[in-house]
Amino acid sequence: MTPYEANPRAAEVEAFLERTPFAQKLGMRCDIRGDEMTAVLPFSKKLIGNFTIKALHGGAISSFLELTAMAQVFLVTDLARPPRPINITIDYLRQGHAKDLYARAYITKMGRRMASVRAEAWQEEKAKPVTALMAHFMVGEG
């Protein structure tokens, strides 16, 4: 079974990422299996924020998490377009090293007009997140 057979919205999420210039600049991609999505940010030297310690740039990490959260909401809803952010809080928990970054987003509440989402990014161990996001997105007309 292909991801598209399991979730027909998978193709729409991939199209959203392909037409989002910043997602393309980051090199972001997603592995979608049913309604579960793992986002991948492949390491690239352009993502380094501090060359002395070879740490990923916080802006690249936070943008990656925001796009992951938006894509997850879009994946599991019937929205005509990706959701619009209302507010976002980022917690930087550990240094992001010069390695691939992975993320998953979880919808904690889906209302008629707003969705609450949390997301975590990790590198080698999912249990040791590098960064966490809490966000609210507008999903209804308002």
C-alpha positions as CSV (number, residue, x, y, z in Angstrom):
1,M,0.0,0.0,0.0
2,T,1.4,3.4,-1.0
3,P,1.1,6.4,1.3
4,Y,-1.4,7.9,-1.1
5,E,-3.7,4.8,-0.8
6,A,-3.5,5.0,3.0
7,N,-4.2,8.8,3.1
8,P,-5.2,10.6,-0.1
9,R,-4.1,13.9,1.5
10,A,-0.5,12.8,1.5
11,A,-0.1,14.1,-2.1
12,E,-1.6,17.4,-1.1
13,V,0.8,17.8,1.8
14,E,3.8,17.0,-0.4
15,A,2.5,19.6,-3.0
16,F,2.1,22.1,-0.2
17,L,5.8,21.6,0.8
18,E,6.9,21.8,-2.9
19,R,5.2,25.1,-3.4
20,T,6.5,26.6,-0.1
21,P,9.8,28.3,-0.9
22,F,11.1,28.2,2.6
23,A,10.4,24.4,2.9
24,Q,12.3,24.0,-0.4
25,K,15.2,26.2,0.8
26,L,15.5,24.1,4.0
27,G,15.3,20.8,2.0
28,M,12.4,19.6,4.1
29,R,10.6,16.4,3.2
30,C,8.0,14.2,4.9
31,D,7.5,10.4,5.3
32,I,3.7,10.0,5.5
33,R,2.1,6.7,6.6
34,G,-1.6,7.0,7.0
35,D,-2.4,9.9,9.2
36,E,1.1,9.8,10.9
37,M,3.8,12.0,9.4
38,T,7.5,12.2,10.2
39,A,9.2,15.3,8.8
40,V,12.9,15.2,7.9
41,L,15.3,18.1,7.7
42,P,18.4,16.7,6.0
43,F,21.6,18.3,7.3
44,S,23.2,20.9,5.0
45,K,26.0,23.3,5.8
46,K,23.7,26.2,5.0
47,L,21.7,25.3,8.2
48,I,24.6,25.9,10.5
49,G,24.1,28.9,12.7
50,N,27.3,28.7,14.8
51,F,30.3,27.4,12.8
52,T,32.5,27.3,15.8
53,I,30.4,24.6,17.6
54,K,28.7,23.4,14.4
55,A,25.2,24.0,15.8
56,L,22.0,24.2,13.7
57,H,20.5,27.7,13.4
58,G,17.5,28.1,15.7
59,G,15.5,29.9,13.0
60,A,15.9,26.9,10.7
61,I,14.8,24.5,13.5
62,S,11.8,26.6,14.5
63,S,10.7,27.1,10.8
64,F,11.0,23.4,10.3
65,L,8.8,22.7,13.3
66,E,6.2,25.3,12.2
67,L,6.0,23.7,8.8
68,T,5.7,20.3,10.3
69,A,2.8,21.4,12.5
70,M,1.1,23.1,9.6
71,A,1.5,20.0,7.4
72,Q,0.2,17.7,10.1
73,V,-3.0,19.7,10.5
74,F,-3.4,19.9,6.7
75,L,-2.9,16.1,6.5
76,V,-5.7,15.1,8.9
77,T,-8.3,17.7,8.0
78,D,-10.3,18.6,4.8
79,L,-9.0,22.1,4.7
80,A,-8.7,23.6,1.2
81,R,-5.4,25.3,2.1
82,P,-2.8,24.9,4.9
83,P,-3.8,26.4,8.3
84,R,-2.7,30.0,9.3
85,P,-0.6,30.4,12.4
86,I,-2.2,32.4,15.3
87,N,0.7,32.0,17.8
88,I,3.8,29.9,18.2
89,T,6.0,29.1,21.2
90,I,9.4,27.5,20.7
91,D,11.4,25.8,23.5
92,Y,15.0,25.2,22.6
93,L,16.0,22.2,24.8
94,R,19.3,21.0,23.4
95,Q,21.9,22.0,20.8
96,G,21.0,20.9,17.3
97,H,24.1,19.2,16.0
98,A,25.3,19.0,12.3
99,K,23.1,16.0,11.6
100,D,19.6,15.3,10.2
101,L,16.7,16.5,12.2
102,Y,13.4,14.7,12.5
103,A,10.0,16.0,13.8
104,R,6.5,14.9,14.6
105,A,3.5,17.0,15.3
106,Y,0.5,16.0,17.5
107,I,-2.9,17.8,17.4
108,T,-4.0,18.2,21.0
109,K,-7.3,19.9,20.2
110,M,-9.2,20.4,16.9
111,G,-12.0,22.9,17.0
112,R,-14.2,24.4,14.3
113,R,-12.0,27.5,14.1
114,M,-8.7,26.7,15.8
115,A,-6.3,23.8,16.2
116,S,-3.8,23.4,19.1
117,V,-0.6,21.5,18.1
118,R,2.5,20.5,19.8
119,A,5.6,19.2,17.9
120,E,9.0,17.9,18.8
121,A,12.2,17.7,16.8
122,W,15.0,15.2,17.6
123,Q,18.2,14.0,16.1
124,E,19.4,10.6,17.3
125,E,17.0,9.8,20.1
126,K,13.3,10.6,19.9
127,A,13.2,10.6,23.7
128,K,15.7,13.5,23.8
129,P,14.1,16.3,21.8
130,V,16.2,19.2,20.5
131,T,13.3,21.7,20.3
132,A,9.6,21.7,21.1
133,L,6.8,23.8,19.7
134,M,3.3,24.7,20.9
135,A,1.1,26.4,18.4
136,H,-2.4,27.5,17.6
137,F,-3.6,27.6,14.0
138,M,-6.7,29.1,12.4
139,V,-8.6,26.3,10.6
140,G,-12.0,27.8,10.2
141,E,-13.2,31.0,8.6
142,G,-13.1,33.7,11.2
